[in-house]
Amino acid sequence: MTRFIETNQLAERAQRLRFDSLCLWIEEHIDEQIGWQEMTGQSGLEFPVIHALFYKYKSTTAMAFIRQRRMAAQAASSSVGPPSWAPTTKAPH
């Protein structure tokens, strides 16, 4: 039983490290388009796992976390232009 608990704790720690690494990656790429495919590819975690971990550790969804971080980055930035992930629109002639 003790061995099972130790193994489970190690697996949970490893998963937490991957989650923390994913959150850091999101911060570093916040001005890029980030979707589920990018998050699963970057973290090696499956969609349901990422979804559950965001609720567990951040009390929000992954997409809400990304939106919050983008708003914070925009507020901290002095640039006026839209971020690279924003859709472009053409001005009418």
C-alpha positions as CSV (number, residue, x, y, z in Angstrom):
1,M,0.0,0.0,0.0
2,T,2.8,2.4,0.9
3,R,4.5,1.8,-2.5
4,F,1.2,2.6,-4.3
5,I,0.9,5.9,-2.4
6,E,4.5,6.8,-3.2
7,T,4.0,6.0,-6.9
8,N,0.8,7.9,-6.9
9,Q,2.4,10.9,-5.3
10,L,5.3,10.9,-7.8
11,A,2.8,10.7,-10.7
12,E,0.9,13.6,-9.2
13,R,4.1,15.7,-8.8
14,A,5.2,14.9,-12.3
15,Q,1.8,16.0,-13.6
16,R,1.9,19.2,-11.6
17,L,5.4,20.0,-13.0
18,R,4.0,19.5,-16.5
19,F,1.1,21.7,-15.7
20,D,3.3,24.4,-14.3
21,S,5.5,24.2,-17.4
22,L,2.5,24.5,-19.6
23,C,1.4,27.7,-17.7
24,L,4.8,29.1,-18.1
25,W,4.8,28.3,-21.8
26,I,1.4,30.0,-22.1
27,E,2.8,33.1,-20.5
28,E,5.8,33.1,-22.9
29,H,3.5,32.7,-25.9
30,I,0.6,34.8,-24.8
31,D,0.8,37.0,-27.9
32,E,0.4,33.9,-30.2
33,Q,-2.7,31.9,-31.0
34,I,-3.0,29.2,-28.3
35,G,-5.6,26.4,-28.6
36,W,-6.1,22.9,-27.3
37,Q,-3.9,21.4,-30.0
38,E,-1.0,23.7,-29.0
39,M,-1.5,23.0,-25.3
40,T,-1.7,19.2,-25.6
41,G,1.3,19.2,-28.0
42,Q,3.3,21.3,-25.6
43,S,2.5,19.6,-22.4
44,G,2.0,16.0,-23.6
45,L,-1.2,15.9,-21.5
46,E,-4.6,15.0,-22.9
47,F,-7.5,17.5,-23.1
48,P,-9.4,16.1,-20.2
49,V,-6.3,16.2,-18.0
50,I,-5.5,19.8,-18.9
51,H,-9.1,20.8,-18.3
52,A,-9.1,19.1,-14.8
53,L,-5.8,20.5,-13.8
54,F,-6.8,24.1,-14.7
55,Y,-9.9,23.7,-12.4
56,K,-7.8,22.0,-9.7
57,Y,-4.9,24.5,-9.6
58,K,-6.3,27.7,-11.1
59,S,-10.1,27.4,-10.4
60,T,-10.8,28.3,-14.0
61,T,-10.8,26.9,-17.5
62,A,-7.7,26.9,-19.7
63,M,-9.3,29.3,-22.2
64,A,-10.4,31.7,-19.4
65,F,-6.9,31.6,-18.0
66,I,-5.5,32.5,-21.4
67,R,-8.0,35.4,-21.8
68,Q,-7.1,36.7,-18.3
69,R,-3.4,36.6,-19.1
70,R,-3.9,38.3,-22.4
71,M,-5.8,41.1,-20.8
72,A,-3.2,41.5,-18.1
73,A,-0.4,41.5,-20.8
74,Q,-2.3,44.2,-22.8
75,A,-2.8,46.3,-19.7
76,A,0.9,46.1,-18.9
77,S,2.0,46.8,-22.5
78,S,2.3,50.3,-23.8
79,S,1.9,49.2,-27.4
80,V,-1.2,50.3,-29.3
81,G,-1.3,47.6,-32.0
82,P,-3.2,44.4,-31.7
83,P,-1.4,41.2,-30.7
84,S,-0.3,38.8,-33.4
85,W,-3.1,36.3,-32.6
86,A,-5.9,38.9,-33.1
87,P,-7.8,38.6,-36.4
88,T,-6.9,41.3,-38.9
89,T,-9.6,43.5,-40.5
90,K,-9.3,45.7,-43.5
91,A,-10.5,49.2,-43.4
92,P,-13.3,50.0,-45.9
93,H,-12.3,52.0,-49.0
